[in-house]
């Protein structure tokens, strides 16, 4: 836990993303959000926006107008829309709410995040219109006796039903000149443009932000370690930066992890384990020598046959002769993608044949 907190603090420092701004409301329990099993009756006849015929367009308008016409004094209708400029990109939410016999009662728009998705924007649009809609509908209630009810409603749609309010979320055809829909669309687009300039304190932190921050922070940490490390110096001279090293096309995710360990020197091999106190003063490999990445890949007598096959294969297929840690684990100047791929695959095959990483990084992880 302490480690997680200091990691979070460091991530904040390096990426200027304030962890406290990750609002609970943006943490959706998506498991609870399901597609409706029963599509509304009008759904199937309305086509989709790409291939809709004129007749279907008219039908769309009729259907929605009729739904609105059926609205009573006690009902409100809200059109919501989300807009995203890129994926992920600046995104915003828009909504218009009609109440009291479909008079426009509120127009809402809200820039949501600088790097968000269309799904996030759509959900925020529904959320904000639900909140405001409930306020509109409960305006005439005795506030004292309903304060707790309103609180409950906000939290749970089931409570909402028990209090006699029915919330129906349904799909509306887009781009068929339905005024409410078009307004929501414009509001959402405006909000998305505004999201570009969101001040940090109002910017919702999205999953994309967290991913990017984690990526950056891990990269920085790796780079720092790489600079001060005593190990892998011959490799360091060839590739002093860690920047592009993870763009390689590793044979599998499992191998990616093993290669990363071998390159940084932070490995499951005993030499490192001993340095960080995980084993009892045994630096050595089964053969008796210190078990470094260099030893494991190039020197250990336990794997002579496997190594001979690997070196033979690499020089035959790729033509690399002076093999060392750097030339085995990275892409060399003048080496094309296919050559690098074959080389890494051959090294991966060696690693698998030695079985040395099988306990630490199980085969099934690939
Ligand atoms: Zn050995």
Boltz pocket constraint, residues with backbone or C-beta under 6 A from the ligand:
constraints:
  - pocket:
      binder: B
      contacts: [[A, 285], [A, 286], [A, 287], [A, 288], [A, 289], [A, 295], [A, 299], [A, 300], [A, 301], [A, 302]]
      max_distance: 6.0
